[in-house]
Amino acid sequence: MAIATFVLGLLRYLGAKLNLLSSPPTVATATASTKLQRTPPPPPPTMSPPSLLLQCGDALSVVIHSVGYLVGLAAIAPAIVNLTTSVSDAAMDRLAAFGMLGHFVFHDYGVSNGRQAPTAGLNWAIFSAVCMASRLPEAGHVIVLVLIATVLFAAWPPICRHIKNTDKRWDLLLTATMAVGTTFLLSYCSKRVAGWLVGISLFLEVVCPLWLLSMQQYKWEIHGPWDEAVPKVNGKPLF
């Protein structure tokens, strides 16, 4: 009886030891599987659209500024009509041409050197438009001309730049359309000037880039230390 009791106790003891040895991996595995099942997958990154309030605020701001610009232009239009009555037409034509030349030189072509203001070309264009508008007979004509100049020189370049950065094909199509349309409309005023425009455009946009590419073979790149050039006159340094 005592031996049976001892054997039964030994078996219980060994069974308890085996349960203790085998239970931690089972618990860990169950815990890990539970965590894997309960942990939700991370949501995909999404971009929240701008709120309707901000969009309405931007649109309202544009409308307010546009109305203010129209009211101010209508107020100063009679003054623009009588602005240059004592100046000859030839002088105003030269001033307008000079203003358009300044717009061509100082226009924001997307290459900033840190010295030129981005609005310099716009100021020259508006100056030229005001010079031409001052020769018109009525205030309504002045308002229309200045509005067209504002759209062409202030609003149209950012739109073209956005199209250029978005789609190159539409940019090429838009550029070709504007070039053909400008030449066609200018030919009604002067065919000689239209011919000069086509020739200068082809020279600047086709011949000059090809010329620059052909000159790349003569480019030398020197690496290493060298002394600064010192100009000499009669064998003596100038400075």
Kinemage of the C-alpha trace (Angstrom):
@kinemage 1
@onewidth
@group {chain A} dominant
@subgroup {mainchain}
@vectorlist {calphas} color= white
{ca met a 1} P 0.000 0.000 0.000
{ca ala a 2} L 2.803 2.381 0.843
{ca ile a 3} L 4.658 1.492 -2.353
{ca ala a 4} L 1.514 2.160 -4.439
{ca thr a 5} L 1.031 5.491 -2.731
{ca phe a 6} L 4.697 6.399 -3.360
{ca val a 7} L 4.474 5.455 -7.070
{ca leu a 8} L 1.233 7.410 -7.495
{ca gly a 9} L 2.820 10.482 -5.876
{ca leu a 10} L 5.897 10.150 -8.098
{ca leu a 11} L 3.722 9.986 -11.202
{ca arg a 12} L 1.769 13.072 -10.139
{ca tyr a 13} L 5.045 14.896 -9.462
{ca leu a 14} L 6.445 13.987 -12.892
{ca gly a 15} L 3.168 14.964 -14.556
{ca ala a 16} L 3.228 18.350 -12.864
{ca lys a 17} L 6.848 18.872 -13.992
{ca leu a 18} L 5.987 17.983 -17.574
{ca asn a 19} L 3.024 20.369 -17.571
{ca leu a 20} L 5.240 23.182 -16.275
{ca leu a 21} L 7.841 22.504 -18.932
{ca ser a 22} L 5.383 22.350 -21.821
{ca ser a 23} L 2.967 25.120 -20.790
{ca pro a 24} L 5.172 28.281 -21.377
{ca pro a 25} L 5.673 27.734 -25.136
{ca thr a 26} L 1.968 27.003 -25.502
{ca val a 27} L 1.014 30.143 -23.606
{ca ala a 28} L 3.550 32.245 -25.514
{ca thr a 29} L 2.359 30.842 -28.821
{ca ala a 30} L -1.233 31.466 -27.910
{ca thr a 31} L -0.414 34.970 -26.710
{ca ala a 32} L 1.523 35.744 -29.889
{ca ser a 33} L -1.242 34.377 -32.090
{ca thr a 34} L -3.797 36.351 -30.113
{ca lys a 35} L -1.751 39.510 -30.594
{ca leu a 36} L -1.415 38.814 -34.292
{ca gln a 37} L -5.134 38.299 -34.597
{ca arg a 38} L -6.160 41.270 -32.495
{ca thr a 39} L -3.689 43.793 -33.912
{ca pro a 40} L -5.462 45.649 -36.755
{ca pro a 41} L -3.449 46.394 -39.902
{ca pro a 42} L -2.170 49.979 -40.205
{ca pro a 43} L -4.454 52.161 -42.295
{ca pro a 44} L -3.085 53.305 -45.658
{ca pro a 45} L -1.796 56.875 -45.723
{ca thr a 46} L -4.440 59.221 -47.019
{ca met a 47} L -4.373 62.934 -47.739
{ca ser a 48} L -7.269 64.888 -46.402
{ca pro a 49} L -8.734 67.303 -48.999
{ca pro a 50} L -8.861 70.980 -48.151
{ca ser a 51} L -11.926 71.976 -46.297
{ca leu a 52} L -14.823 73.612 -48.069
{ca leu a 53} L -14.483 76.620 -45.792
{ca leu a 54} L -10.945 77.340 -46.981
{ca gln a 55} L -11.977 76.947 -50.605
{ca cys a 56} L -14.880 79.333 -50.162
{ca gly a 57} L -12.577 81.754 -48.360
{ca asp a 58} L -10.062 81.727 -51.220
{ca ala a 59} L -12.802 82.229 -53.816
{ca leu a 60} L -14.312 85.064 -51.791
{ca ser a 61} L -10.916 86.732 -51.472
{ca val a 62} L -10.401 86.541 -55.255
{ca val a 63} L -13.847 88.032 -55.882
{ca ile a 64} L -13.237 90.862 -53.399
{ca his a 65} L -9.851 91.742 -54.924
{ca ser a 66} L -11.285 91.599 -58.457
{ca val a 67} L -14.181 93.882 -57.570
{ca gly a 68} L -11.817 96.289 -55.840
{ca tyr a 69} L -9.543 96.331 -58.892
{ca leu a 70} L -12.482 97.038 -61.219
{ca val a 71} L -13.787 99.830 -59.010
{ca gly a 72} L -10.358 101.442 -58.769
{ca leu a 73} L -9.806 101.141 -62.527
{ca ala a 74} L -13.212 102.671 -63.260
{ca ala a 75} L -12.381 105.549 -60.910
{ca ile a 76} L -9.057 106.434 -62.544
{ca ala a 77} L -10.117 105.728 -66.165
{ca pro a 78} L -11.281 109.333 -66.824
{ca ala a 79} L -7.940 110.592 -65.532
{ca ile a 80} L -6.049 108.216 -67.831
{ca val a 81} L -7.985 109.517 -70.846
{ca asn a 82} L -6.768 113.079 -70.166
{ca leu a 83} L -3.343 112.030 -68.917
{ca thr a 84} L -1.289 112.672 -72.042
{ca thr a 85} L -3.370 115.145 -74.045
{ca ser a 86} L -0.417 117.530 -74.276
{ca val a 87} L 1.968 114.830 -75.548
{ca ser a 88} L 2.225 113.913 -79.221
{ca asp a 89} L 1.158 110.536 -80.556
{ca ala a 90} L 4.676 109.763 -81.779
{ca ala a 91} L 6.136 110.284 -78.311
{ca met a 92} L 3.523 108.022 -76.717
{ca asp a 93} L 4.129 105.332 -79.338
{ca arg a 94} L 7.831 105.398 -78.521
{ca leu a 95} L 7.105 105.201 -74.789
{ca ala a 96} L 4.769 102.243 -75.330
{ca ala a 97} L 7.371 100.478 -77.475
{ca phe a 98} L 10.036 101.191 -74.843
{ca gly a 99} L 7.779 99.727 -72.154
{ca met a 100} L 7.202 96.543 -74.168
{ca leu a 101} L 10.955 96.240 -74.708
{ca gly a 102} L 11.453 96.555 -70.947
{ca his a 103} L 8.841 93.845 -70.401
{ca phe a 104} L 10.695 91.590 -72.841
{ca val a 105} L 14.002 92.143 -71.037
{ca phe a 106} L 12.809 91.996 -67.409
{ca his a 107} L 10.124 89.327 -67.748
{ca asp a 108} L 10.233 86.485 -65.207
{ca tyr a 109} L 11.474 83.590 -67.354
{ca gly a 110} L 11.847 81.272 -64.339
{ca val a 111} L 15.578 81.893 -63.860
{ca ser a 112} L 16.151 84.121 -60.835
{ca asn a 113} L 19.525 85.730 -60.191
{ca gly a 114} L 18.577 87.359 -56.883
{ca arg a 115} L 18.941 90.886 -58.285
{ca gln a 116} L 15.882 91.239 -60.480
{ca ala a 117} L 12.420 91.714 -58.997
{ca pro a 118} L 9.918 89.186 -60.403
{ca thr a 119} L 7.360 91.965 -60.967
{ca ala a 120} L 9.672 94.228 -62.987
{ca gly a 121} L 8.450 92.869 -66.321
{ca leu a 122} L 4.817 93.221 -65.219
{ca asn a 123} L 5.377 96.862 -64.249
{ca trp a 124} L 6.867 97.622 -67.666
{ca ala a 125} L 3.925 95.944 -69.419
{ca ile a 126} L 1.296 97.836 -67.410
{ca phe a 127} L 3.183 101.089 -68.066
{ca ser a 128} L 3.045 100.403 -71.791
{ca ala a 129} L -0.666 99.558 -71.597
{ca val a 130} L -1.429 102.799 -69.742
{ca cys a 131} L 0.528 104.762 -72.356
{ca met a 132} L -1.563 103.227 -75.130
{ca ala a 133} L -4.805 103.570 -73.162
{ca ser a 134} L -4.200 107.296 -72.632
{ca arg a 135} L -4.715 107.876 -76.379
{ca leu a 136} L -8.210 106.326 -76.382
{ca pro a 137} L -11.278 108.603 -76.589
{ca glu a 138} L -13.497 107.094 -73.861
{ca ala a 139} L -13.090 105.773 -70.331
{ca gly a 140} L -14.772 102.473 -71.239
{ca his a 141} L -12.108 101.789 -73.849
{ca val a 142} L -9.430 102.458 -71.242
{ca ile a 143} L -10.995 99.978 -68.817
{ca val a 144} L -11.178 97.247 -71.474
{ca leu a 145} L -7.596 97.770 -72.648
{ca val a 146} L -6.118 97.791 -69.148
{ca leu a 147} L -8.144 94.699 -68.190
{ca ile a 148} L -6.889 92.833 -71.263
{ca ala a 149} L -3.320 93.865 -70.431
{ca thr a 150} L -3.772 92.686 -66.835
{ca val a 151} L -5.066 89.289 -67.953
{ca leu a 152} L -2.329 88.828 -70.566
{ca phe a 153} L 0.643 89.991 -68.495
{ca ala a 154} L -0.399 89.128 -64.920
{ca ala a 155} L -2.737 86.107 -65.073
{ca trp a 156} L -1.704 84.318 -68.270
{ca pro a 157} L 2.023 83.632 -67.505
{ca pro a 158} L 1.290 81.672 -64.275
{ca ile a 159} L -1.296 79.602 -66.159
{ca cys a 160} L 1.225 78.799 -68.902
{ca arg a 161} L 3.854 77.934 -66.277
{ca his a 162} L 1.404 75.569 -64.563
{ca ile a 163} L 0.606 73.852 -67.884
{ca lys a 164} L 4.331 73.525 -68.597
{ca asn a 165} L 4.970 71.841 -65.250
{ca thr a 166} L 1.926 69.570 -65.631
{ca asp a 167} L 1.996 68.264 -69.208
{ca lys a 168} L 4.705 68.883 -71.813
{ca arg a 169} L 2.462 67.981 -74.750
{ca trp a 170} L -0.128 70.598 -73.871
{ca asp a 171} L 2.689 73.074 -73.331
{ca leu a 172} L 4.048 72.487 -76.856
{ca leu a 173} L 0.557 72.718 -78.334
{ca leu a 174} L -0.172 75.946 -76.463
{ca thr a 175} L 3.161 77.486 -77.489
{ca ala a 176} L 2.643 76.617 -81.152
{ca thr a 177} L -0.922 77.958 -81.065
{ca met a 178} L 0.161 81.275 -79.535
{ca ala a 179} L 3.032 81.644 -82.020
{ca val a 180} L 0.822 80.997 -85.051
{ca gly a 181} L -1.999 83.167 -83.712
{ca thr a 182} L 0.327 86.075 -82.927
{ca thr a 183} L 1.924 85.940 -86.377
{ca phe a 184} L -1.470 85.705 -88.082
{ca leu a 185} L -2.920 88.678 -86.192
{ca leu a 186} L 0.230 90.742 -86.609
{ca ser a 187} L 0.212 90.168 -90.371
{ca tyr a 188} L -2.995 92.221 -90.592
{ca cys a 189} L -1.144 95.235 -89.182
{ca ser a 190} L 2.180 94.804 -90.974
{ca lys a 191} L 3.442 91.808 -92.915
{ca arg a 192} L 6.994 93.095 -92.648
{ca val a 193} L 6.833 93.191 -88.856
{ca ala a 194} L 5.279 89.709 -88.847
{ca gly a 195} L 8.160 88.462 -90.980
{ca trp a 196} L 10.688 90.028 -88.619
{ca leu a 197} L 8.917 88.350 -85.693
{ca val a 198} L 9.107 84.934 -87.348
{ca gly a 199} L 12.767 85.397 -88.267
{ca ile a 200} L 13.831 86.577 -84.810
{ca ser a 201} L 11.831 83.794 -83.109
{ca leu a 202} L 13.399 81.103 -85.291
{ca phe a 203} L 16.869 82.528 -84.698
{ca leu a 204} L 16.485 82.714 -80.917
{ca glu a 205} L 14.590 79.461 -80.390
{ca val a 206} L 16.087 77.171 -83.066
{ca val a 207} L 19.388 78.479 -84.415
{ca cys a 208} L 20.874 79.650 -81.100
{ca pro a 209} L 20.224 76.367 -79.191
{ca leu a 210} L 21.665 74.322 -82.070
{ca trp a 211} L 24.634 76.677 -82.209
{ca leu a 212} L 25.209 76.228 -78.469
{ca leu a 213} L 25.069 72.445 -78.796
{ca ser a 214} L 27.574 72.477 -81.647
{ca met a 215} L 30.000 74.539 -79.527
{ca gln a 216} L 30.041 71.996 -76.678
{ca gln a 217} L 32.859 70.089 -78.398
{ca tyr a 218} L 35.181 73.060 -77.891
{ca lys a 219} L 34.504 73.258 -74.160
{ca trp a 220} L 37.504 72.508 -71.955
{ca glu a 221} L 37.229 71.753 -68.259
{ca ile a 222} L 40.465 72.306 -66.337
{ca his a 223} L 41.007 70.786 -62.896
{ca gly a 224} L 43.923 71.621 -60.615
{ca pro a 225} L 45.706 74.563 -59.007
{ca trp a 226} L 46.665 77.541 -61.106
{ca asp a 227} L 47.810 81.101 -60.514
{ca glu a 228} L 45.510 84.052 -60.994
{ca ala a 229} L 46.006 85.925 -64.233
{ca val a 230} L 47.819 89.238 -63.772
{ca pro a 231} L 47.672 91.669 -66.707
{ca lys a 232} L 51.065 93.137 -67.675
{ca val a 233} L 51.984 96.193 -69.723
{ca asn a 234} L 55.558 96.350 -71.054
{ca gly a 235} L 56.520 93.454 -68.828
{ca lys a 236} L 55.249 95.118 -65.630
{ca pro a 237} L 52.116 94.121 -63.701
{ca leu a 238} L 49.254 96.516 -64.238
{ca phe a 239} L 47.997 96.224 -60.632
